Amino acid sequence: MPVKWLMHWQPHAGATVSSQILAEVCQCVEGFGGATKEGRWRTTLTFYRPMARDPSSNAATGSNPGDLPRDFLGLALHDRPDAYFFILRHNRLILQAEANVQLLMDKLQSYKARVVLHFEGFQYRLGDFQLRVGKCVPSMAETLRGIMMEVEYLPLSSIEKSRQIMENFFDIWQETLAKKSLPGRFIIDDPNLNFMDYGLHDQYTPQHTALQYATCIAQLMAAVRS
Amino acid sequence: MECVVQGIIETQHVEALQILLQGLCGAPKERIRVHELCLKSGPNLGVVPSEVRLLCDLAQPTPSWTVRHVGGSMRGAGAEQISVLVRTVVESKVGNNALRFFYALGYKLDHELLKIGFAFRFQKGAPITITVTSANKMPRLHATDEAVPVTPGIQLVEITAPAAADNYNDVASAVSSFCEYLAPLLHLSKPGVSTGIVPTAAAAAASLLSNSGGKTI
């Protein structure tokens, strides 16, 4: 599977994210020579929280994470509709399952999908790169929670071998974006340490993507808080 | 959703059952060696207590994992009238760290079994699967190599067929019809309704074995 990097939009201090910024970022991509728009994409991230038999217990509030996880993530990736990924960050655990495992979780009635977020936008092809620019929005609202990008380098599936070319692409992208004088910039999480913590290796897999989304949402939430 | 019936057969008659199924099915049997781990929700987890089964298929060169949830069976007058159990089942293939995942969610190991046997799959009005297995328990946690039979001399026969809300009656009929072929060797009924072994089994088995020339398939 081709290697991918996710980056998220980090607004400057005091600035906020807006649809206008997203539009400008899309314009930037379209301004690259040879970039072609290929259609829409959507990845869905779900926060699962425990359901307690006794509502007064700590399990429901998540104040006792030693007992039960306060929450965990479920991910339906746009390019793997047949699969679903669970991520337990506290346990450094990622589980891949078939997509219908979501139905099984519903049947168990032990954890409930409390918050559902969509990452969605347009997909572009630029030579050997596939770019996806997207916004993060709650499933039941239009409130913009953040802006992010997927950069996929189609010829390589080794993270290490593609590192240099991805870094070069990122530098060019930042230079291009800087000309717009937007109130923020894209940040790459360096998730290599995370990958190894979760038992993932150099050959890129959908699990790497799921984990990057987990990191991305954590970064977006941190950006909103700050 | 699936239609299911179960029965038991003495191990000494399993070879005859295999000959009968081979004749009915035409396709070769599949070997079953499944490590089944039954997990139950810990105290206070979930709106209601829940149970999930992790199945590790050890018959494959690389073991593969499936998580299975068996839901409530269909109730009411309609359900009473049909001779098979109709119940909801959700199965999903999962990675090999599924046990760690469910432990982390607060599920506890209730019991584990090693099921050894064979299966036949075929189309007879519906895609029918018949499994014949012995249940084996382990003296130590996960020690599948040391498993010993839970009920020596007795094996479980289960017939299942996938169904949907709009066709379960047809599927139930197909399963019931198929059960009639096996009637001389064993009785099949809804899970939990014990019908024991049938008195004609020994004679039927002897007949099947003599007709097949005593060849082991």
Contacts between the chains, C-beta under 8 A, distances in Angstrom:
chain1	res1	chain2	res2	distance
A	50	B	45	6.4
A	50	B	46	7.9
A	50	B	106	7.3
A	51	B	45	7.7
A	51	B	46	5.6
A	51	B	47	5.3
A	52	B	44	5.4
A	52	B	45	7.2
A	52	B	46	7.8
A	53	B	44	5.0
A	53	B	45	7.4
A	53	B	46	6.5
A	53	B	47	6.6
A	53	B	48	7.5
A	54	B	44	5.6
A	57	B	44	5.3
A	59	B	44	5.5
A	59	B	45	6.6
A	67	B	106	7.1
A	68	B	42	7.9
A	68	B	45	6.4
A	68	B	105	7.3
A	68	B	106	4.7
A	69	B	104	6.4
A	69	B	105	6.8
A	69	B	106	8.0
A	72	B	105	7.5
A	86	B	101	6.4
A	88	B	101	6.9
A	88	B	104	5.3
A	88	B	105	7.9
A	90	B	104	7.9
A	91	B	100	7.5
A	91	B	104	4.7
A	93	B	97	6.4
A	93	B	100	6.1
A	93	B	101	6.0
A	93	B	104	6.2
A	94	B	97	8.0
A	95	B	94	6.2
A	95	B	95	5.3
A	95	B	97	5.8
A	95	B	98	6.0
A	95	B	101	4.4
A	96	B	94	7.1
A	96	B	95	4.6
A	97	B	67	7.1
A	97	B	92	5.0
A	97	B	93	6.7
A	97	B	94	4.3
A	97	B	95	7.1
A	97	B	98	7.7
A	98	B	92	4.3
A	98	B	93	4.9
A	98	B	94	7.6
A	100	B	90	6.4
A	100	B	91	7.9
A	100	B	92	5.2
A	101	B	67	6.8
A	101	B	92	4.0
A	101	B	94	6.8
A	103	B	90	5.3
A	104	B	52	7.5
A	104	B	67	6.4
A	104	B	69	4.9
A	104	B	90	4.4
A	104	B	92	5.6
A	107	B	50	7.8
A	107	B	69	5.1
A	107	B	71	5.7
A	107	B	88	7.3
A	107	B	90	5.9
A	108	B	41	7.5
A	108	B	46	6.5
A	108	B	50	4.4
A	108	B	52	6.4
A	108	B	69	6.5
A	109	B	46	5.2
A	109	B	47	4.5
A	109	B	48	5.9
A	109	B	50	6.2
A	110	B	41	5.3
A	110	B	45	5.1
A	110	B	46	3.4
A	110	B	47	7.7
A	110	B	50	5.4
A	110	B	105	6.9
A	110	B	106	7.3
A	110	B	107	8.0
A	111	B	46	7.9
A	111	B	105	6.8
A	199	B	97	7.9
